[in-house]
Amino acid sequence: MFSSSDITLLKKLKKRTLLDIALTLPQSYKDTTLSKDIVDGRNLVAKVEVISARVVNFRLQIVLYLIEFNKRATAIFFKTTKYHKDLFKEGSKHIISGKASYFRGELQITQPKSIKSFGEITPIYKTVLKEIDIRALMKRYITYDNLYNTGLLGSEIDTILMLHNPKNITEIKDRSEYRAEIIQNLKSIEAYNHLAKFRKKRVYNKPINALKADLDIFLNELPFKLTKDQLSVIADIEVDLNSTIKAAKRLIIGDVGSGKTMVILAAAMIANRGKSILMAPTSLLANQLLEEAKKYLSKFLNIAFVSQKVTEGEYKDADFIIGTHALLYKDDLPKVSLVMVDEQHRFGANQRSKLDALVRDNDLSPHYLQFSATPIPRSQALIESELIDISTIKILPFKKKIDTQTIGKSDFKQLLKHIESEIKDRHQVLIVYPLVESSEEIPYTSLTDAITYWQGKFEGVYATHGKDKNKDEVLIEFRDSGNILLATTVIEVGISLPRLTTIVIVGAERFGLATLHQLRGRVGRYGIDSYCFLYTNYKEPPQRLKEFSKTLDGFKIAKLDLKYRSSGDLLDGTIQSGRSFNWLNLADDEDIIALAKDRVKLLTIN
């Protein structure tokens, strides 16, 4: 559609599609249509005759007669030159443009310009291109037919054409209901354009194998029933893996404690002798998954484990290989039909693609499943699902009972009593600090400074943080025999702690809501009454902490997080982070995105 010279211009603009150009709107307009009214503070374009022109105290004073309005006005110049004196001679006629205002009842026109032509509204674009080039580009491509062929609706086309070539500037500025319609259309176009680009970007590969297995023998052996959501997601995966045309590419998002592990094991069971690999971000998490796999899959599959320190089983011959990023450095991994990545956002895109390259078979690709415990709002899921299929697990196997409260210094004595009571009941307590070492910039006790205090008060106090080389050993020792764990957000995703019933998050206002939810998810994993204390020095807790305290639903919290982050970031590390929109608001415009998604589907079908 675009000429080679125009493609060069588009590259400079960083635009790819016609709708990218259409959404590059004028920053302002040069209006040379004759004014119908004189509005104080607004630009006036009028036919005038110079009644008098004289220099007083080295300044030019001009009295104008406004022909159409039968009015006199004084021209005000901040700086005059010989050009002005020669131009505005007594008796000369002009079409002038300048700001009209009233001073002591007298009409004044500030710095009037004599214009040669009138009757046009010229858009002013602020881009890297010259004005002549950007206007020519718009004139060539922003036409009714071109916009119609992109799939825009009639009202959306009218909005774009009007904004690039308005016939009545005052209507845009003065009528708020009209402006609301314009913004609604721009949001719709932006969503539609974005989703259409995503759909074109998606790549389908042919799978190494189509996989199918009888899951009943696995499900019937389980000592518990899976939730409706778990079974629904497993059904999605069964359909995906059975395809002979395209390799699966699916993201499974499960709230904290929703039972993603059983979905992972079910997927490995479907892969069966076709072989599967699961990569986890830490050896601790990988070991936990190994223990679960041994418990529920060892009857059916040969299982192997690969980490930096340990290799267990013959991974070359195993049906199901579980490991950490150490898998990436095994040149002799077998070709597998299914690759799974747990907590996928903790791996870089390069690491994920390296794993794919190790196990793919020439042009054939393994089925690919990603798992995340970071819920995202439906608006984000609607967008991301153009690049990757998405399934969600919302129902929890155990209904959580977590009492969330915001506390401060005055509540500290009561907090100590609560901790004493929980430890007497053989429960465990986690205290999360915002920093390891003290800092003048952060008005909270650091983890290092807190150790002495807590060890002086209680027995069985452990501490760890992200740079602690022995953190895995510390966490295991705490799980088995500790009372209190002092940590940073290293605990956000990690070891299962079934006796953990209380979490205290120090400086809670410093954490995002998604992080707070992940931290709170450490407690109450098996339905035990649990507690989350958000400790803050604020006299009046921030509103977002109050709203966070009212719900345990990770998907609702993700929407709250989006609201308070002003829709800035998408799911970190999944597809692309930091994307923002000029008009669309992900926190509020879910319905607009849903409609745009339906339109993109129809466009693809047609």
C-alpha positions, 0 to 999 in steps of 0.5 A: 500500500505504501510507496518505498519513499513513504515507507522511509517516512513511516520508519522515521515516524516509527509507524507501521500501519495505516491506523498508526498514521491515522492516530498520529493526530494534529497537536493544534490547528491554524484557523484562517476561517473568518470569525462569526463572533468576537470571543474574548481570549480567542483568536479572531480572523477578520477583514479590516481597514486601517483607520489610523497608524502612528508612532507614539514613544517609538511604538506603532499604534494602529486603529482598525475598523472591523468591516464585518462587525462594524467595530473599531479595535486597537492593534497591540504590538509587542515589537514593531519593525519597518515591515509593520509600518509599511504594511499597516498604512492608513487606508490599507485593507487586510485580513488579519489574525490575532488574539481578541481581548477587551481592556477597559471596554475597548477591543484590542487585537494582539500582534495581528498578522496580515494573512494572504489567504483565508477560509482554511483550517490547517492541521499542525503536526509535531513530528520528526518530519517536516510539516510539508511531508507529514501533511502530504502523507496524511493527504495521500493515505487518510481517505474514506476508502482507505480507512473503510478498508481497514475495517473501521466503523463509519463513526470512527472514519468520520472522527479521523477525517474530521480531526485531520481536516476539520471544517468547524474548529469551534465544534471540537473545542466547545461541545463537551458531549461531541468531544466525549464521542471523539475520545470514545472513537479514538479509544476504539480505533486504538484498541482495534489497531493494536489487536489487529497488529498483534494478530498478524504478529502471531506465528504458528509452528507445526508440532513435533507430535500430536499428543493424546492420553487417557487422563482418567487413570491419572485423575482417578488415582488422585486422593482429591478431586480437582476444581472445576477451573483446573479441569477446564484448563486441562481440557484446553491443554488436551485440545491444544496438544492433540493438534497436528497443525499448530504447536500449542502456545498457551499461558496458564495464569493461576492465582496464588494457591490455585493448584497449577502444579496438578495442571502441570502434572496432567500436561506431562501425563498427556505428553506421556512417552512423547516426553516433556520438560518443565523448567522452574526458576529456582532449585527450591521450586523445582524440587517441590515440583519433583516431589509432587511429580514423584507422588502422583506420576511415578506409577506412569512415567520415568522422571528425571531432575536436573539442577546446577548441583544435582542430576537425578535419574537418566534425563536422556531416557526420561519421559518427564524432565524437571529442572532449573535453568541448568537445563539450558546448558545440557547439549544432549537434552532429548527432543521432547514434544512438550515444554513447560515453564513455571513462573515464566516471567522470571526467565528472560526471553533469551532463556526461553528461546534457548530452551526451545532451540535445544529441544526443537526438531528442525522446523517442528516445534514442541508444544509450549505451556507457560505458567504464572501465579501473577493474575492479570486483569481481563483487559490485559488478557484480552490483548495478550491472547492475540499473541498467546492463548490464555487460560485462568485458574481462579477457584482455589482448592481450599478457601482462604481465610486471611484477615488483612489489616493495616497497622502502625507503631501504635499497634506493635504491642498487640502484634507481638501478642498475636505472634506469641499466640501463633507460635504457641499453636505451632504456627509460623510467622513471616516478616518481610522487610523492604530493604536488607541494609539500612538507608536514610532514604527509607524510613523503616528498619532494615532486615539486618537491623531487625535480626538482633531484636527478634532473636532476643525476643523469640527462639527459632528466628531465621533470616534470608534475602535475595543475595543470600547464597544459602537461602534455600537451606535457610528456608528448608530449615525454617520450614522444618523447625523455625518460628519466625522468618525475616526475609525480603521479597525473595519469599514471594515465590518459593517454598511451600510453608503449610504452618505459616499463618501470619505475614507482616509486610513492613513498609507495605505502601512501598510495594505494588499490589501484585507483590503484596498479593503474592506475599500474602499468598504465602499464608493460609495455603491449606485453609487455616485461619491466617493473618496479613498485617500491612505495616506502615508509618502513614497516619492515614493508610493509602487508599490502595492498601485499604482496597487491597485489604478488602479482597483476596481475589488476585484478578480483582487486585490486578485490576486495582493495581492497574488502576493505581499504576495508570495502565502503564505496564502489561504483564511483566516479561510475558509478551512486552512490558511498559506498553502504554496507550494515548487514549485507551485506559486498561483499567477502565476500558475493558468493554471497548477492548472486548468489542475490538477483539470481536471485530478483529476476529471477524476481520480475520474470518472475512 
